Amino acid sequence: MNRIDHEFVTSYDYYLRSVRNCANNSTVKYIKNFKKIVLICLANVWMEKNPFLLYKVRLKKVVREFLNMDERPRIADHDFKFNRLSQAGDIFLFCCFTGLAYADVIKLKKTEIITDDKAEKWISTYREKTKTQVKVPLLKMALDILEIYKHHPLCSGYERVLPVLSNQKTNNYLKEIATACNIDKELTFHIARHTFATTVALANGVSIESVSKMLGHTDIKTTQHYAKILDLKLSQDMALLKGKLAGI
Protein backbone atom coordinates (compact mmCIF):
# COMPACT_ATOMS: atom_id res chain seq x y z
CA MET A 1 0.00 0.00 0.00
CA ASN A 2 2.88 2.39 0.66
CA ARG A 3 3.77 2.20 -3.03
CA ILE A 4 0.66 4.35 -3.64
CA ASP A 5 1.89 7.93 -3.70
CA HIS A 6 0.96 11.23 -5.34
CA GLU A 7 2.54 10.15 -8.63
CA PHE A 8 0.46 6.95 -8.60
CA VAL A 9 -2.76 8.95 -8.17
CA THR A 10 -1.96 11.43 -10.95
CA SER A 11 -0.89 8.57 -13.26
CA TYR A 12 -4.16 6.77 -12.53
CA ASP A 13 -6.02 9.99 -13.36
CA TYR A 14 -4.14 10.25 -16.67
CA TYR A 15 -4.80 6.55 -17.44
CA LEU A 16 -8.56 6.97 -16.93
CA ARG A 17 -8.73 10.05 -19.16
CA SER A 18 -6.47 8.78 -21.96
CA VAL A 19 -6.37 4.96 -22.16
CA ARG A 20 -9.91 4.40 -20.82
CA ASN A 21 -11.25 7.55 -22.55
CA CYS A 22 -13.29 8.58 -19.48
CA ALA A 23 -14.89 12.00 -19.32
CA ASN A 24 -13.97 14.34 -16.46
CA ASN A 25 -16.90 13.44 -14.21
CA SER A 26 -16.44 9.68 -14.74
CA THR A 27 -12.76 10.06 -13.88
CA VAL A 28 -13.64 11.97 -10.70
CA LYS A 29 -16.11 9.23 -9.72
CA TYR A 30 -13.50 6.46 -10.09
CA ILE A 31 -10.88 8.50 -8.25
CA LYS A 32 -13.30 9.15 -5.38
CA ASN A 33 -14.01 5.43 -5.06
CA PHE A 34 -10.28 4.76 -4.97
CA LYS A 35 -9.81 7.50 -2.38
CA LYS A 36 -12.34 5.80 -0.07
CA ILE A 37 -10.14 2.70 -0.02
CA VAL A 38 -7.05 4.80 0.68
CA LEU A 39 -8.80 6.53 3.60
CA ILE A 40 -9.64 3.13 5.12
CA CYS A 41 -5.97 2.19 4.81
CA LEU A 42 -4.90 5.44 6.49
CA ALA A 43 -7.41 4.90 9.31
CA ASN A 44 -5.95 1.45 9.95
CA VAL A 45 -2.36 2.77 9.70
CA TRP A 46 -1.66 0.51 6.72
CA MET A 47 -0.25 3.58 4.94
CA GLU A 48 2.04 6.29 6.26
CA LYS A 49 1.19 9.22 3.97
CA ASN A 50 -1.97 10.44 2.26
CA PRO A 51 -1.30 10.35 -1.53
CA PHE A 52 -4.30 12.62 -2.14
CA LEU A 53 -2.92 15.47 -0.05
CA LEU A 54 -1.98 17.69 -3.02
CA TYR A 55 -4.34 16.15 -5.57
CA LYS A 56 -7.25 18.40 -6.60
CA VAL A 57 -9.99 17.68 -9.13
CA ARG A 58 -13.54 19.01 -9.58
CA LEU A 59 -16.74 17.84 -11.18
CA LYS A 60 -17.87 19.81 -14.20
CA LYS A 61 -21.44 21.05 -14.28
CA VAL A 62 -23.50 19.06 -16.74
CA VAL A 63 -26.51 20.57 -18.51
CA ARG A 64 -29.24 17.92 -18.31
CA GLU A 65 -31.41 17.46 -21.35
CA PHE A 66 -35.20 17.33 -21.08
CA LEU A 67 -38.14 17.50 -23.47
CA ASN A 68 -39.86 20.86 -23.77
CA MET A 69 -43.61 21.50 -24.00
CA ASP A 70 -43.54 21.02 -27.78
CA GLU A 71 -41.38 17.89 -28.01
CA ARG A 72 -43.19 15.64 -25.53
CA PRO A 73 -46.56 15.69 -27.38
CA ARG A 74 -44.78 14.75 -30.62
CA ILE A 75 -44.03 11.33 -29.16
CA ALA A 76 -47.52 10.92 -27.69
CA ASP A 77 -49.26 11.87 -30.94
CA HIS A 78 -46.98 10.05 -33.38
CA ASP A 79 -48.28 6.94 -35.14
CA PHE A 80 -45.29 4.59 -35.12
CA LYS A 81 -45.01 1.90 -37.80
CA PHE A 82 -43.49 -0.66 -35.43
CA ASN A 83 -44.92 -1.95 -32.14
CA ARG A 84 -41.48 -1.96 -30.54
CA LEU A 85 -41.25 1.81 -31.02
CA SER A 86 -44.78 2.40 -29.73
CA GLN A 87 -44.00 0.29 -26.67
CA ALA A 88 -40.69 2.02 -25.94
CA GLY A 89 -42.31 5.42 -26.50
CA ASP A 90 -45.21 4.66 -24.15
CA ILE A 91 -42.96 3.50 -21.32
CA PHE A 92 -40.71 6.53 -21.85
CA LEU A 93 -43.79 8.82 -21.61
CA PHE A 94 -44.98 6.95 -18.50
CA CYS A 95 -41.72 7.95 -16.82
CA CYS A 96 -42.12 11.51 -18.12
CA PHE A 97 -45.34 11.66 -16.07
CA THR A 98 -44.08 9.77 -12.99
CA GLY A 99 -40.39 10.64 -12.69
CA LEU A 100 -39.36 6.99 -12.35
CA ALA A 101 -35.89 5.97 -13.47
CA TYR A 102 -35.37 2.90 -15.67
CA ALA A 103 -34.30 0.74 -12.70
CA ASP A 104 -37.51 1.70 -10.88
CA VAL A 105 -40.02 1.20 -13.71
CA ILE A 106 -38.64 -2.19 -14.76
CA LYS A 107 -39.24 -3.57 -11.25
CA LEU A 108 -42.57 -1.77 -10.68
CA LYS A 109 -45.18 -4.25 -9.43
CA LYS A 110 -48.97 -4.18 -9.51
CA THR A 111 -49.01 -4.24 -5.72
CA GLU A 112 -47.14 -0.90 -5.79
CA ILE A 113 -50.08 0.81 -7.50
CA ILE A 114 -52.27 1.84 -4.56
CA THR A 115 -55.58 3.68 -4.18
CA ASP A 116 -56.09 6.33 -1.49
CA ASP A 117 -59.29 7.18 0.41
CA LYS A 118 -60.28 9.60 -2.38
CA ALA A 119 -60.07 6.81 -4.98
CA GLU A 120 -56.94 8.39 -6.48
CA LYS A 121 -54.23 6.01 -7.69
CA TRP A 122 -50.60 6.39 -6.61
CA ILE A 123 -47.27 4.69 -7.13
CA SER A 124 -45.77 3.66 -3.79
CA THR A 125 -42.35 2.11 -4.20
CA TYR A 126 -38.68 2.35 -3.21
CA ARG A 127 -35.98 3.75 -5.46
CA GLU A 128 -33.50 1.13 -6.56
CA LYS A 129 -30.59 3.60 -6.38
CA THR A 130 -31.12 5.22 -2.96
CA LYS A 131 -33.63 2.82 -1.34
CA THR A 132 -35.74 5.85 -0.38
CA GLN A 133 -39.53 5.59 -0.48
CA VAL A 134 -41.25 7.28 -3.40
CA LYS A 135 -44.95 8.20 -3.64
CA VAL A 136 -46.18 9.66 -6.91
CA PRO A 137 -49.82 10.44 -7.82
CA LEU A 138 -50.71 8.90 -11.19
CA LEU A 139 -51.75 11.50 -13.76
CA LYS A 140 -54.35 10.59 -16.38
CA MET A 141 -51.69 10.22 -19.10
CA ALA A 142 -49.82 7.65 -16.98
CA LEU A 143 -53.05 5.81 -16.13
CA ASP A 144 -53.94 5.60 -19.83
CA ILE A 145 -50.60 3.94 -20.56
CA LEU A 146 -51.13 1.42 -17.74
CA GLU A 147 -54.51 0.57 -19.26
CA ILE A 148 -52.96 -0.08 -22.69
CA TYR A 149 -50.61 -2.76 -21.31
CA LYS A 150 -52.92 -4.25 -18.69
CA HIS A 151 -53.39 -7.42 -20.74
CA HIS A 152 -49.95 -7.51 -22.38
CA PRO A 153 -48.42 -11.05 -22.37
CA LEU A 154 -45.49 -9.83 -20.25
CA CYS A 155 -47.84 -8.25 -17.69
CA SER A 156 -51.04 -10.27 -17.65
CA GLY A 157 -50.82 -12.86 -14.88
CA TYR A 158 -47.47 -11.50 -13.70
CA GLU A 159 -46.45 -8.92 -11.14
CA ARG A 160 -45.07 -6.54 -13.76
CA VAL A 161 -46.97 -3.34 -14.48
CA LEU A 162 -45.35 -2.56 -17.85
CA PRO A 163 -43.51 -4.63 -20.48
CA VAL A 164 -40.18 -2.84 -20.10
CA LEU A 165 -37.48 -3.93 -22.54
CA SER A 166 -33.75 -3.96 -21.75
CA ASN A 167 -32.15 -0.58 -21.18
CA GLN A 168 -29.90 -0.99 -24.22
CA LYS A 169 -32.78 -1.87 -26.55
CA THR A 170 -34.97 0.90 -25.18
CA ASN A 171 -32.28 3.54 -25.68
CA ASN A 172 -31.69 2.29 -29.23
CA TYR A 173 -35.41 2.55 -29.97
CA LEU A 174 -35.52 6.04 -28.42
CA LYS A 175 -32.96 7.19 -30.98
CA GLU A 176 -35.31 5.99 -33.73
CA ILE A 177 -38.20 7.72 -31.99
CA ALA A 178 -36.27 11.00 -31.82
CA THR A 179 -35.62 10.83 -35.57
CA ALA A 180 -39.24 9.95 -36.38
CA CYS A 181 -40.56 12.80 -34.21
CA ASN A 182 -38.00 15.40 -35.37
CA ILE A 183 -36.52 15.78 -31.89
CA ASP A 184 -32.99 17.13 -32.26
CA LYS A 185 -31.69 15.65 -28.99
CA GLU A 186 -29.84 12.50 -28.02
CA LEU A 187 -32.88 10.84 -26.50
CA THR A 188 -32.10 8.46 -23.62
CA PHE A 189 -34.40 6.93 -21.03
CA HIS A 190 -33.09 9.14 -18.23
CA ILE A 191 -34.34 12.23 -20.09
CA ALA A 192 -37.85 11.12 -19.07
CA ARG A 193 -36.96 11.70 -15.40
CA HIS A 194 -35.53 15.12 -16.20
CA THR A 195 -38.66 15.95 -18.21
CA PHE A 196 -40.93 15.09 -15.28
CA ALA A 197 -38.92 17.31 -12.94
CA THR A 198 -38.82 20.28 -15.30
CA THR A 199 -41.61 20.77 -17.86
CA VAL A 200 -44.16 18.45 -16.20
CA ALA A 201 -43.80 19.37 -12.51
CA LEU A 202 -41.79 22.52 -11.73
CA ALA A 203 -42.94 24.45 -14.80
CA ASN A 204 -46.56 23.82 -13.80
CA GLY A 205 -46.22 25.18 -10.27
CA VAL A 206 -45.44 22.03 -8.25
CA SER A 207 -43.25 23.03 -5.30
CA ILE A 208 -39.60 22.03 -5.35
CA GLU A 209 -40.10 20.18 -2.04
CA SER A 210 -42.86 18.03 -3.55
CA VAL A 211 -40.81 17.33 -6.68
CA SER A 212 -37.86 16.31 -4.51
CA LYS A 213 -40.03 13.82 -2.62
CA MET A 214 -41.53 12.35 -5.78
CA LEU A 215 -38.09 11.92 -7.33
CA GLY A 216 -36.79 10.28 -4.17
CA HIS A 217 -33.90 12.72 -3.82
CA THR A 218 -32.04 12.50 -0.51
CA ASP A 219 -30.79 16.09 -0.90
CA ILE A 220 -33.00 18.93 -2.14
CA LYS A 221 -29.92 20.53 -3.73
CA THR A 222 -30.16 17.84 -6.40
CA THR A 223 -33.70 18.97 -7.21
CA GLN A 224 -32.74 22.66 -7.17
CA HIS A 225 -30.54 21.95 -10.18
CA TYR A 226 -33.70 21.46 -12.27
CA ALA A 227 -35.11 24.79 -11.13
CA LYS A 228 -31.88 26.47 -12.21
CA ILE A 229 -32.19 24.91 -15.66
CA LEU A 230 -35.63 26.46 -16.07
CA ASP A 231 -34.63 29.77 -14.47
CA LEU A 232 -37.90 29.50 -12.53
CA LYS A 233 -36.94 31.88 -9.73
CA LEU A 234 -35.71 34.45 -12.24
CA SER A 235 -38.95 34.18 -14.25
CA GLN A 236 -41.11 34.47 -11.13
CA ASP A 237 -39.17 37.44 -9.79
CA MET A 238 -39.33 39.27 -13.13
CA ALA A 239 -43.09 38.60 -13.42
CA LEU A 240 -43.52 40.10 -9.94
CA LEU A 241 -41.44 43.12 -10.96
CA LYS A 242 -43.45 43.63 -14.14
CA GLY A 243 -46.66 43.58 -12.10
CA LYS A 244 -45.33 46.21 -9.72
CA LEU A 245 -44.06 48.46 -12.51
CA ALA A 246 -47.39 48.17 -14.32
CA GLY A 247 -49.12 49.63 -11.27
CA ILE A 248 -46.90 52.72 -11.12
Buried (B, 14 or more C-beta within 10 A) or exposed (E): EEEBEBEEBBEBBEEBBEEEEBEBEEBBBBBEEBBEEBEEBBEEEEBEEBBBEEBEEEEEEEEBBBBEEEBBEBBBEBEBEEEBBBBBBBBBBBBBBBBBBBEBBBBBEEEBBEEEEEEEBBBEBBBBEEEEEBEBEBBEBBEBBBEEBEEBEEBEEEEBBBBBBEBEEBBBBBEBBBEBBEBEEEBBBBBBBBBBBBBBBBBEEBEBEEBBBBBBBEEEEEBBBBBEBBEBEEEEEEEEEEEEEEEE
